[in-house]
Structure formats: C-alpha cells, structure tokens
Amino acid sequence: MHPLQYSQFGYYKVDPADLESAPIEPYPFSEGSTFRIKTVISEPAAQVVYEDWFKDQEIEWWVWVDGVHFAMQGRAEISYYQPPGLEVEHRFVAEAPCVFLVPRGCKFRCKVVSEEPFRRLVVDFPNPGYEFTSDERT
C-alpha cells in the first residue's frame, strides 16, 4: 500500500492565450493526430490539463483514471465502450459548453467536427502522471 500523499492547494485562472501559445504535438497512440496541451495543476490528488483537439482528427485513448472533461469550445462526436465489459459502443455529440465524465477503464474515441478546436479542461483523479504533457505549472 502506498503512503498517503497530500496535495498542495491549486489555482488556475483560465486564459486561452496560455493554450494558444503551447506547441502542437503528435498525439500518442493516434497516428496522424495532433493536439496541444498545457498542464495547469499537477498534484497527487489530481492533474488538470488545458487541451485542444483539432478538426477531422480522431483521438483514441484507453482511460486509466477517472476524468472529468469541461468542454469550453467546439464540437466532437464521441464514442466509448463502458467498463468493465466493453461490449457495447455508445455515441454522443459533445458541444461546448458541456461537461462529461470518462470513467476509469473506458475505451474512448473522439472526432472533432467543428472548425474550431475542441477545447477542454480535463481533471484526472488521481494524477496519472502522464509524461507527454508540457509546461507544468502549479
């Protein structure tokens, strides 16, 4: 069992310029897709990232921790397979402003259909420690 780790209080004032100045990078595990990301809070209890996905690109991910996505701009078609069985494909359209929970173990696919990026603040519980995120700031 891991020892209890305490997080520091975190605060971030959302500023679109922060994300717009982040580099566009290849998205891991989704060949041909790119994204931009900025980690705005990184503590043991949670990681908060500010992230853009782009038009006509498909992003796939197998989610390792619970994540709450606050869509702030854009529109995307999302399909997912619900754990633990992953037997049935579910679909919905996420259009900002909205919020959705992607539970641990979920297989998740997103295709951006808006001209503007699908921009989200994503809160992962606990912090998964993804190393591909850039510009850590607490």
C-alpha positions as CSV (number, residue, x, y, z in Angstrom):
1,M,0.0,0.0,0.0
2,H,1.3,3.5,-0.9
3,P,1.7,6.0,1.9
4,L,-0.9,8.8,1.9
5,Q,0.3,11.8,-0.2
6,Y,-1.1,15.3,0.4
7,S,-1.6,17.8,-2.4
8,Q,-1.0,21.5,-2.3
9,F,-3.8,23.9,-2.9
10,G,-4.0,24.7,-6.6
11,Y,-5.5,27.6,-8.6
12,Y,-5.5,28.4,-12.2
13,K,-7.3,31.3,-14.0
14,V,-8.3,30.1,-17.4
15,D,-6.6,32.1,-20.1
16,P,-7.0,30.9,-23.8
17,A,-3.6,32.6,-24.6
18,D,-1.9,30.0,-22.4
19,L,-3.1,27.2,-24.6
20,E,-2.8,29.0,-27.9
21,S,0.9,29.5,-27.2
22,A,1.5,25.8,-26.5
23,P,3.2,23.8,-29.2
24,I,1.1,21.5,-31.4
25,E,2.4,18.0,-30.8
26,P,1.7,14.4,-32.2
27,Y,-1.0,12.7,-30.1
28,P,0.3,9.5,-28.6
29,F,-1.4,6.3,-29.9
30,S,-3.4,8.1,-32.6
31,E,-1.2,8.2,-35.7
32,G,-1.7,11.3,-37.8
33,S,-3.5,13.2,-35.0
34,T,-2.1,16.2,-33.2
35,F,-3.0,18.2,-30.1
36,R,-1.8,21.0,-27.8
37,I,-1.8,20.7,-24.1
38,K,-0.8,22.6,-21.0
39,T,-0.7,21.1,-17.6
40,V,-2.1,23.8,-15.2
41,I,-2.3,21.8,-11.9
42,S,-0.2,18.8,-11.1
43,E,-0.7,17.3,-7.6
44,P,-1.0,13.8,-6.3
45,A,-4.8,14.1,-5.9
46,A,-5.4,15.5,-9.4
47,Q,-3.9,16.6,-12.7
48,V,-5.7,19.4,-14.6
49,V,-4.8,19.9,-18.3
50,Y,-6.0,22.5,-20.8
51,E,-6.2,20.8,-24.2
52,D,-7.1,21.3,-27.8
53,W,-8.0,18.6,-30.3
54,F,-8.4,19.5,-34.0
55,K,-10.9,19.2,-36.8
56,D,-11.3,15.9,-38.7
57,Q,-8.7,14.2,-36.4
58,E,-9.6,11.1,-34.4
59,I,-8.2,10.7,-31.0
60,E,-8.3,7.3,-29.2
61,W,-7.5,6.6,-25.6
62,W,-7.9,3.9,-23.1
63,V,-8.6,5.8,-19.8
64,W,-6.6,4.7,-16.8
65,V,-8.1,7.1,-14.2
66,D,-11.5,8.9,-13.9
67,G,-11.5,12.1,-15.9
68,V,-14.0,15.0,-16.0
69,H,-13.9,17.0,-19.2
70,F,-15.2,20.5,-19.2
71,A,-15.7,21.4,-22.9
72,M,-15.2,25.1,-23.4
73,Q,-15.2,25.4,-27.2
74,G,-16.0,23.3,-30.3
75,R,-17.9,20.2,-31.0
76,A,-17.0,16.5,-31.2
77,E,-18.5,13.1,-32.0
78,I,-17.6,10.8,-29.2
79,S,-17.9,7.0,-28.9
80,Y,-16.9,4.9,-25.9
81,Y,-17.1,1.4,-24.5
82,Q,-18.2,1.3,-20.9
83,P,-16.1,-0.8,-18.4
84,P,-16.0,-3.4,-17.2
85,G,-17.5,-5.4,-20.1
86,L,-16.6,-3.0,-23.0
87,E,-19.3,-4.8,-25.0
88,V,-21.5,-2.0,-26.5
89,E,-20.4,1.0,-28.3
90,H,-22.1,4.2,-27.1
91,R,-22.1,7.5,-29.0
92,F,-23.0,11.1,-28.3
93,V,-22.1,14.6,-29.6
94,A,-20.3,16.9,-27.1
95,E,-20.8,20.6,-27.8
96,A,-19.4,23.3,-25.7
97,P,-20.4,24.3,-23.1
98,C,-20.8,20.9,-21.5
99,V,-19.2,18.5,-19.1
100,F,-18.8,14.7,-19.2
101,L,-17.2,12.0,-17.1
102,V,-14.9,9.4,-18.7
103,P,-14.6,6.6,-16.1
104,R,-11.5,4.6,-15.5
105,G,-11.3,1.6,-17.9
106,C,-13.3,3.3,-20.6
107,K,-12.2,3.0,-24.3
108,F,-12.8,6.4,-25.8
109,R,-12.7,7.8,-29.3
110,C,-13.3,11.4,-30.3
111,K,-13.6,13.0,-33.8
112,V,-13.7,16.8,-33.8
113,V,-16.4,18.1,-36.2
114,S,-16.2,21.9,-35.6
115,E,-13.9,24.3,-37.5
116,E,-12.6,25.5,-34.1
117,P,-10.6,23.1,-31.9
118,F,-12.4,21.0,-29.3
119,R,-11.1,22.8,-26.2
120,R,-11.4,21.3,-22.8
121,L,-10.2,21.5,-19.3
122,V,-9.7,17.9,-18.1
123,V,-9.4,16.9,-14.5
124,D,-8.0,13.5,-13.8
125,F,-8.4,11.8,-10.4
126,P,-5.8,10.9,-9.1
127,N,-2.9,12.3,-11.1
128,P,-2.0,9.7,-13.7
129,G,1.5,11.3,-14.2
130,Y,1.3,11.3,-18.0
131,E,4.7,12.5,-19.1
132,F,3.8,13.8,-22.6
133,T,2.1,16.9,-21.1
134,S,4.1,20.1,-21.4
135,D,4.6,23.3,-19.5
136,E,3.8,22.1,-16.0
137,R,2.7,24.9,-13.7
138,T,1.1,24.8,-10.3
